[in-house]
């Protein structure tokens, strides 16, 4: 690792999706990640509190914006099309209703490289280069690259492989559908290749398009932990592993050993003048049970299935179903789930398998269905109280640790798009929105699921040495990165730069700190696509927004097939069982 | 002088041809090419493609279009149909002065 300069002149953000010290500390101690161990020892570390929900899209958006979901408008992989509607669509960059570190750095004349971050399609017109990640299909990756021509430059690289770089359901499904033992090794190998491909693109751009703010996200950490938690967590590893289990454990360690080398490579390429920040969007931990939330809502009388939905539960359209003894968790069922409700008799439902959110059906203007304004709060309070009382049938322990109202969890101009209630499960897991035979079902195997506490590590130029800070918030990362760049932190940013900078860097920052950016309401500010103008805060002008026509916002509601594809992907990523 | 429709068709075909080249599809993209059957696209590809088109041409009722597509058999879409839909709604937007 290079000897860092006294003051940073640029910043590098290395995102490790879902990384947790619960795993990394063990890997560092066992010399699987020696570079990271040394980097941490010479820098700053702290637990990093995620947002609610601790989920990739809202959490990374919070890191990028320094704001919480109610303030930036991204709550899930999906977005409600209208606050009172039932329909969902894919979340995109156009749902990010706040300035980002990319746009703020660009506006200050800084150059940016942003690779593999979610919510970056359509790509924002930054002063630099963007290759989006998240739900970007490989066939469309050309459309996601910015500036125009970047994709062709990357395509000319010897190792470029769009199919492996972006997500390809053919790969994801092959490795995950059925979770056959012989597919694990290929799955892990794919993610090792994918991380290396991102690293190669990063290296190319760092050389050819050197930036002030360079950022890359490695998302294989999250994927491996979802599927291979029992091989990674020292507390879960089989005491007497079979040869196959030993092989998979070795492969998991090989992934992290390579990741360690990639991190070291990035730090080396960044040079001594760079401040380096490593962060995860959330942490991870084990989960052992499935909580069928919609089944519970049905049993409590809040939800009713349409007749068609009941029929569809018998088989998933792929030959799987109760009749042949296969699990009744077919993907087709998930895909049709939201559309299988009897809306005349449903007042509360969980719409997505990733947000732990419950939506209440409020009365339409014609009074045809849903809760009246007077009933809304009563029903919500009843629901919250009842959910707090759900117990595990064997242990008797509470299943739901916390029930948060929309106001408590998502205050901000976009709160109307958020679920009415959000659950925090006792084991940190995610609910199922499927129709289960019972409310609580043990999983066949321990799997990994999200936890609120991720990681923050910083080092390099301007950073303190050998310091462990108390818990920081993910919204603190944006102001820290802007501080490293000398870019003014907007006054409306929620996060505060943590005490990671050393005395010299802090003094330079204080001496040269310009007035915080206070932007006037813009005349052509982009409204959030799903919010009526009256519900939005004063718009904030973003020079990085390509779309200036307020009508040019997508409202693509996904059909059953598209939703099925999305949910296959969610399952492949481990968000649904 | 090329009509709006002709320009749009050329633009969409050019975009599809460029994308298909990345997939190593070596056939010619014509109005009769099917997005799923011929090009091997998935639903998510179409959703992302529509998002990109809306970036260029403004908001269009793709939700209704997808719903209609999902109810018919076969559930596939030709480039010609796709262009016609975009053209129809772009023309409407122009005539309404919305663009």
Interface residues (C-beta under 8 A of the other chain):
Chain A: X81 X87 X89 X90 X92 X121 X122 X135 X136 X137 X139 X140 X141 X142 X143 X151 X155 X162 X169 X546 X547 X549 X551 X552 X553 X554 X555 X556 X557 X558 X559 X560 X561 X562 X564 X565 X566 X569
Chain B: X18 X19 X22 X23 X41 X42 X43 X44 X45 X46 X47 X48 X49 X50 X51 X52 X54 X55 X57 X58 X59 X62 X63 X66 X67 X69 X70 X75 X98 X99
